[in-house]
Amino acid sequence: MNNESWSFKISDLWTVPNLLTYLRFLLVVPFMYFFLQQNYIGAAVCIGFSGLTDCFDGLLARKLNQVTSLGKILDPIADKLTLFSVALCMIIYYPAILPLLGLLMFKEITMLFCGLILLIKRITPPPARWYGKFATVVFYFSVVTIIFLKAVFSYESLTLVTVLFILTALVMLFALLNYSRMFLLLIKESKAKKNS
């Protein structure tokens, strides 16, 4: 596994994938507003659109040859900000799932901490792997399902919410284990490179 050094150009700010990532940052505000105002259709549209941009930014980065160090950093930060905003809204309405959401927060904070260590060591965090993207898809599917059922059918079920978030937690923990292994390998390779 090759590690890369951090690199940045002003033009990186305006690549199509990074513009989509900025949009994900912005969508957090209307999502929380709509959710807290109990406009669940608006909230579902925001989180669904956010999920689509998350799926396509990496694909476009590769197709357009616009993979950047900045994008590799901003993309997971946007994911974490979205997750935190969703968690906050869910806790307000479903306080019983607080321990489960705490587990998800632990995973995200751990990955953020690992990413910061890589940056301090001037190693660009690796691009998202399939298990990371799969975890994101499961997360968005769970949230959109819960909000959609509440908005369209006025259906609420703590059991359904718990099952969906347990599924999300298991997938995210699987991703965390794999990313942790990758993190340790990158650190090991970096040390070996310095000693050679």
Buried (B, 14 or more C-beta within 10 A) or exposed (E): EEBEEBEEEEEBEEBBBBEBBBBBBEBBEBBBEBBEEEBBEBBBBBBBBBBEBBBBBBEBBEEEEBBBBBBBBBBBBBBBBBBBBBBEBBBEBBEEBEEBBEBBBBBBEBBBEBBEBBBEBEBBBBBBEEBBBBBBBBBBBBBBBBBBBBBEEEEEEEEBBBEBBBBBBEBBBBBBEBBBEBBEEBBEBBEEEEEE
